[in-house]
Amino acid sequence: MTDIWKENGIEKNNEYAILTNEIYEAWSGMNQKQYKKYKGLKKESLRDNMDNIELILTDLGEEATKRLVMKYRSFGIKENMMVAREGGNVARVAKEDLESKLNEKIVTNNNKIGVIFVKESKK
């Protein structure tokens, strides 16, 4: 993803973070910082504390964004922000469809730290 953005005028580290947050917000309703707080994480990796469907949705948003950037040839931060939202929206639609079929929320505050703690406390 970063290579594609770099080819399309994104050069600063904070711009990559902005674009990544656009994807996260579009599909999950939260930016990375909010998502980490929701899961009760401090310095831990957000991705390492996502379940499989959360990871798949993150990857879907990123891959959709990558392909849209390549198709539209978006250039610069403003154009890439719009495309990042569109890519994230692809994952949001998938999330909402699955949630309606399961009749439950996909994004939860469960994380591996809590899972490990619960398992250890049962011993």
N, C-alpha and C positions, 0 to 999 in steps of 0.2 A: 504494500500500500504506500509506504513512504517513498519508494522509488518512483512510483507513478505520480505522486504529488510533486516530488522534486522536479520531474520532467515538465510539470505544469505550473511552475512558478512559485512553489512553496519552498522556502529556504530556512526560515527561522523555526527553532524548536517550539516556541509558543504557538506557532501556526499549526503545527502537527497536532498539538494538544487541543487546540480549538476545534480542528476538524474531527478529531476522534470524539470529542465531546458532542459534536453535532450528531454523529452517528448514534452514540449512546442515548442521548436525549430523545432522538426521534423514535427509537424502538422501545426504550425502557421508561421514558418519562423522567430520567435522572441523568445528570452528567456523572463523570467518574467519581468525583469527590462526594457527591450526594449518594451515589450507589454504594461506595465504600462505607460511608457513615450508616446507611440503612442496614448494611450487613454487620455493623459493629467492628469494622476493621480499622486499624491504625496505620501501621507501616506494611502490613501484609499485602500481597498481590491480590487485586480484585479477581483477575482471571483464575488464579489458583483456588479461589473460594466460590466459584460459580459451579452450578451443577451442569450436566451435559446439555440440557436444552438452552440454558443461558449462554453457554459457550457457542452453541450452534447458531443462536440468534445473533450474537455478536459477530461471529464469522460471516453469517449471511449478510448483515448490514455492511460489513467491510468489503466483502467480495462484490456485492451489488454496487457499492460506491466505486470501487476500482473499475468495474466494467463500464459504469456510466461516465466516469471521468475519461476513460479511453474513447468512448463513443462520442461524447459531446466536446472533447478536447477543451474542457474548462480550464481557465488560466487565472491564476491569482487567488487570493484568499476569498474574496466575495463570491466568485463563481464556484469555487470548490466547496464553500460552505453550503450553497444551495444544492449542489450535487450530493454532498454528504448527508444532508437531510433527506433527500430522495432515496438514497441507498438505505439509510436507517429506517425509512418508512416501509421499505420492502419487508424488513424484519418485523416491524410493528404489525403489519397486516398478517403475517404468519403467526405471530404471537397471539394476536387477538382471535384469530380463527381457531387456534388450538385451545386457547382458554375457553372459548364458547363451547367447544366440543367436550372439553373435560369438566366444564363448569367450575373451574378453579383458576387461581392466579398462578402464572408461571414464575414471575420474579418474586422470590421470597427472601427473607432476611436470614435464611439458613446459610451457614458457611462451614467450611471444614474445621475451623477452630471449634465451633460449637458441637459439631458431630464428634470430633475426637474427645472433647470434654465429656459428652454424654456417654460415649462408649466406655471411657475410663472410669466414670463414676458408677457404672453398672457392675464393675468387677468386684 
